Amino acid sequence: MARQKKTTPEKKTSLRVIPLGGLDGIGKNMTVIEYGDDMIVIDAGIMFPDDDHPGVDLILPDYSYIVKRKEKLRGIIITHGHEDHTGALPFLLKDLDGMAVPILGTKLTLGLITGKLAEHKIKRPKLREVKGGGHMSLGPFGLDFFAVNHSIPDGVGVFVRTPVGNILHTGDFKLDQTPLDGRLADYAALARFGKAGVTLLMSDSTGAESSGMTRSESEVGPALRQIIGSAKQKVIVASFSSHIHRVQQVCDAAVGAGRKVVVTGRSMVNNTKVARELGYLSIDEDKIVDAFETHGLPPEDMVIMCTGSQGEPLSALARMANGDHRTVQIERGDTVIFAATPVPGNEKAVTRVINRLVKAGADVRHKGTDLVHVSGHASAQELQLMLNLTQPVYFVPIHGETRHLAAHKRLAQDIGMYEEDIFVLDNGDCLEIDADGARVSEHVESGVVYVDGTSVGDVGQVVLRDRKMLSEDGVMTVVLAIDAQTGKLIGEAEIVMTGVVVGADAAEFEIAARATIVKTLSKTSAEGATDQSVISHAVREALSKIVWERWHRRPMIIPVVMEV
């Protein structure tokens, strides 16, 4: 790639690009673009928790940088309808205290967002529909939207024109030559933007380690038709509820085999309803039914579309595998299709569900056995084609784990970009572009916010550490009565152990533990300590030491000190 001349911006105000999420894993995508007193946000996504986040329901990017500067916010652009790009939007809007900020997205994207905002009781959001090939302005930002292919219909990228330079944000994309809906990526627009001048390219990195080009979604159809057509009993297909192209292919295969499509799982029901109403999912009314309307329908006449492709414990498929789904039971001879690939971190959960399904007698099909899934993200050759079409001056790989970003950087270098023009950023890094070039100028507040039930932001690393400790080593509660004046122990300490593996020497341990407590309190009393916190700390440290020496475990030790 020939190195473009770095043109000198006419104005002195710098352009600031700040990813707040999406650069440390697959999820919580959010990027701020700031110029002077104006700011826009591209995407507002969530990440789903894994085994390291016990009790956590959702993970949000820390968007406090936006909230503190909300008077500068001119609009929020959502590139497509996946949760990792839309899920944080209700929380952000609530924290903006009712500020009527424009939300830009395509028809399907806004349709999915509308239901999400209604669930959070956000009334009259300022939704503005955009289309591929359309243009809008927000303050000093001129926005040109262009069509891209992805695993959900109606995805777009955005070309942001600013007084300093132009930014091209791809959103999630692949370059599918035979898309299911016939909507090709807008190659002409990409070439046109390249000719106009792309100061900064921000491009999806998820498939950077995959060679060649990503297979077309249309290639999944024949495998689905073969599996569903040859099945003897009911077929259950687990997929992302927002993967409307995949749902369409399942519907087509089911109808072709003379079966009806049964929909179960809250998000699957909601998303298929929205997609049908907006014209993105085509199936006759009498061919699709709710799971509660299947009475009398023979198993061999149904294909069940459900959530749970990521092994989520409360999903429809997980409930079926556990035998506690309200309307669907797994029977020997049923066929289960995982029409998705596990998101990094979910592999163990998916394996657990598959094993339960197999144990129940189901024939389980997945990407490893049949072509029932293809990625929605561009592979190496497509990523290089995007770079060659747009000819950016600077490049920031986005949307991926650290290894994906690094692989994307290498792809850019392979086609001729200079290393100093490629910025592999961390969440919170501020890339500043002005007349002197581009540089990381500062690191703004960033990180994650945990959602636990109705609690947002109250769960921190300390709480997660405690939960993990409880789940692994249990808890030991020690009740002590002490003299309020002298700090001496009165009576005998009571020790209660929950979830602590003690083996055959439990009684011996309790004797040793009580002796340790007496010795510890004698020492603190001699030192004149009567403060409960001092005594609690000393007892906790002493017991922790003997527990580790005996069993090499670290249960949570909670001294309860009562003054008498």
Buried (B, 14 or more C-beta within 10 A) or exposed (E): BEEBEBEEBEBEBBBBBBBBBBBBBBBBBBBBBBBBEBBBBBBBBBBBBBEEBBBBBBBBBBBBBBBEEBEBBBBBBBBBBBBBBBBBBBBBBBBBEEEEBBBBBBBBBBBBBBEBBEEEEBEEBEBEBBEBEBEBEBBBBBBBBBBBBBBBBBBBBBBBBBBBBBBBBBBBBBBBEEBBBEBBBBBEBBBBBBEEBBBBBBBBBBBBBBEEBBBBBBEBBEBBBEBBBEBEBBBBBBBBBBBBBBBBBBBBBBBEBEBBBBBBBEBBBBBBBBBBEBEBBEBEEEEBBEBEEBEEBEBBBBBBBBBBBBBBEEBBBBBBBEEEBEBBEBEEBBBBBBBBBBBBBBBEBBEBBBEBBBEBEBBBBBBEEBBBBBBBBBBBBBBBBBBBBBBBBBBBBBBBBEEBBBBBBEBBBEEEBEEEBBBBBEBBBBBBBBEEEBEEBEEBEBBBBBBBEEEBBEBEEEBBEEBBBBEEBBBBBBBBBBBEEBBBBBEEBEBEBEEBEBEEEEEEBBEBBBEBBBEBBEEBBEEEBBEBEBBBBBBBEBBBEBBEEBBEBEBBBEBBBEBE
